[in-house]
Amino acid sequence: MDAVDLASKPYTAVDRARADVAIGELARARDRLASYLASPTDVDPQVQVELGRICLQMGDPEAAGRYWLTADASGPEVEAAVDRYVSAHTNIAHALKRLPWWTLPEGEVPPVVVARLQRLQAPKLTPRPPAPPSVQGVPANAPAKGVVAEVVDYTWPFVATVVAVAVLIGLYEAIRFFVLRAL
């Protein structure tokens, strides 16, 4: 693979990953592209194809199959890796559920993917709708919390512990008082 000159033009995640591969940093390239696919809104089919190639170079055909399952890639090594990924899961439906980027509208599914899913006897060719965007793991449709609610969420276990300790100390002192008085 040719080295990519990153200084001469704007570059994409794939260009940066190819530069990492050119210097032998396969793990960095894989992590860079995998983080790109972590967001369902930043899907790029080229990223899936490149990730599959990198995983195969790293000697992980199951991971390559995960990325190639819904990618517009073909060839004997692609199909072998996809079969290996699917066989590692309960079934094709389970394997598809584990792909957060599988959000293409029904008419935009590449013919290679349609044929692959039919070959694997996928129950439905209808992809999932895109997930709503979230901020730090909170769904977009979640009700907004105020500052007081945030503080209460994090402080009530501490306050409950302090109150429980105070009650135990009070009981100890009360028992001690009555026992010493009786003597």
Legacy VTK file of the C-alpha trace (Angstrom):
# vtk DataFile Version 3.0
C-alpha trace
ASCII
DATASET POLYDATA
POINTS 183 float
0.000 0.000 0.000
1.336 3.434 -0.885
2.083 5.943 1.827
-0.425 8.775 1.994
0.898 12.347 1.962
-1.247 13.923 4.688
0.314 17.385 4.397
-0.658 17.995 0.761
-4.469 17.756 1.015
-7.354 17.428 3.437
-7.512 13.836 4.548
-10.169 11.450 5.750
-10.162 8.810 8.451
-9.412 6.234 5.767
-6.414 8.267 4.541
-5.076 8.509 8.086
-5.592 4.785 8.612
-3.764 4.013 5.358
-0.881 6.182 6.554
-0.840 4.192 9.809
-0.809 0.918 7.851
2.040 2.220 5.669
4.226 2.687 8.752
3.187 -0.665 10.221
0.753 0.643 12.852
-2.090 -1.784 12.118
-3.609 -1.561 15.593
-3.697 2.240 15.466
-5.336 2.151 12.032
-7.925 -0.360 13.249
-8.719 1.679 16.359
-8.969 4.903 14.343
-11.490 3.443 11.906
-13.416 1.462 14.534
-13.962 4.645 16.543
-15.265 6.279 13.373
-17.908 3.544 13.083
-18.891 3.850 16.750
-21.228 6.696 15.799
-24.167 5.572 13.638
-24.303 9.000 11.993
-20.744 8.839 10.595
-21.126 5.702 8.479
-18.882 5.363 5.471
-18.930 2.082 3.501
-15.294 2.674 2.545
-14.409 2.597 6.259
-16.000 -0.844 6.636
-14.081 -2.221 3.659
-10.794 -0.775 4.903
-11.406 -2.057 8.451
-12.000 -5.535 7.084
-8.710 -5.416 5.185
-6.797 -4.226 8.247
-8.324 -6.891 10.504
-7.455 -9.581 7.969
-3.849 -8.291 7.822
-3.773 -8.487 11.624
-4.811 -12.146 11.446
-8.368 -11.664 12.752
-10.723 -12.955 10.028
-13.722 -12.966 12.386
-13.379 -9.220 13.003
-12.866 -8.701 9.270
-16.115 -10.562 8.656
-17.914 -8.310 11.127
-16.999 -5.256 9.101
-17.472 -6.900 5.708
-20.897 -8.419 6.501
-22.743 -5.274 5.379
-19.972 -3.768 3.231
-19.833 -3.514 -0.529
-16.841 -5.869 -0.725
-16.576 -9.212 -2.453
-14.136 -12.009 -3.003
-13.337 -15.421 -1.555
-11.494 -14.024 1.500
-14.405 -11.644 2.177
-17.013 -14.417 2.071
-14.827 -16.736 4.194
-14.395 -14.010 6.829
-18.136 -13.216 6.812
-18.987 -16.906 7.231
-16.568 -17.124 10.147
-18.112 -14.077 11.847
-21.679 -15.348 11.393
-20.775 -18.851 12.623
-19.349 -17.337 15.812
-22.803 -15.928 16.637
-26.087 -17.645 17.248
-27.430 -16.718 13.827
-27.358 -14.031 11.156
-30.041 -11.947 12.875
-27.933 -11.841 16.049
-24.862 -10.894 14.029
-26.737 -8.037 12.323
-27.983 -6.672 15.665
-24.379 -6.210 16.786
-23.650 -3.747 13.971
-24.484 -0.214 15.154
-23.741 1.313 11.755
-26.229 -0.844 9.862
-28.540 2.064 9.130
-28.844 2.241 5.344
-32.323 2.973 3.981
-33.863 -0.066 2.342
-33.283 1.089 -1.256
-29.585 1.855 -0.651
-28.431 -1.612 0.410
-25.653 -2.624 -2.030
-26.518 -5.618 -4.261
-23.482 -7.512 -2.915
-24.881 -7.202 0.606
-28.391 -8.238 -0.485
-26.960 -11.351 -2.159
-24.790 -12.129 0.884
-27.707 -11.818 3.309
-29.884 -14.000 1.074
-27.095 -16.600 0.924
-26.877 -16.526 4.723
-30.687 -16.757 4.952
-31.134 -13.509 6.862
-34.693 -13.258 8.208
-35.194 -9.669 7.003
-33.324 -7.423 4.633
-34.760 -4.320 6.286
-32.049 -2.445 8.157
-32.635 -0.836 11.523
-33.554 2.841 11.588
-30.777 5.154 12.746
-30.456 5.596 16.488
-31.275 9.042 17.841
-28.190 11.104 18.528
-27.023 11.133 22.114
-24.780 13.208 24.283
-22.480 11.237 26.581
-24.678 8.163 26.487
-27.965 9.966 27.246
-30.574 9.422 24.508
-31.698 12.556 22.683
-35.333 11.997 23.674
-34.541 11.690 27.408
-36.014 14.448 29.568
-33.521 17.093 30.578
-32.369 17.013 34.204
-31.832 20.101 36.256
-28.808 20.770 38.433
-30.696 19.751 41.574
-31.698 16.416 40.071
-28.085 15.767 39.028
-26.837 16.548 42.557
-29.528 14.363 44.156
-28.647 11.464 41.863
-25.040 11.479 43.044
-25.361 12.543 46.685
-28.264 10.539 48.108
-26.196 7.357 48.737
-23.659 9.447 50.672
-26.347 11.230 52.694
-28.118 7.943 53.450
-24.845 6.452 54.706
-24.143 9.463 56.951
-27.676 9.322 58.409
-27.377 5.571 59.051
-24.050 6.067 60.844
-25.507 8.921 62.924
-28.457 6.744 63.960
-26.131 3.916 64.985
-23.952 6.298 67.030
-27.087 7.722 68.699
-28.308 4.231 69.607
-24.896 3.345 71.021
-24.810 6.502 73.152
-28.388 5.976 74.375
-27.674 2.391 75.411
-24.420 3.443 77.058
-26.199 6.219 78.970
-28.910 3.924 80.325
-26.482 1.132 81.164
-24.146 3.488 83.079
-27.129 5.068 84.871
-28.367 1.687 86.032
-25.019 0.875 87.603
LINES 1 184
183 0 1 2 3 4 5 6 7 8 9 10 11 12 13 14 15 16 17 18 19 20 21 22 23 24 25 26 27 28 29 30 31 32 33 34 35 36 37 38 39 40 41 42 43 44 45 46 47 48 49 50 51 52 53 54 55 56 57 58 59 60 61 62 63 64 65 66 67 68 69 70 71 72 73 74 75 76 77 78 79 80 81 82 83 84 85 86 87 88 89 90 91 92 93 94 95 96 97 98 99 100 101 102 103 104 105 106 107 108 109 110 111 112 113 114 115 116 117 118 119 120 121 122 123 124 125 126 127 128 129 130 131 132 133 134 135 136 137 138 139 140 141 142 143 144 145 146 147 148 149 150 151 152 153 154 155 156 157 158 159 160 161 162 163 164 165 166 167 168 169 170 171 172 173 174 175 176 177 178 179 180 181 182
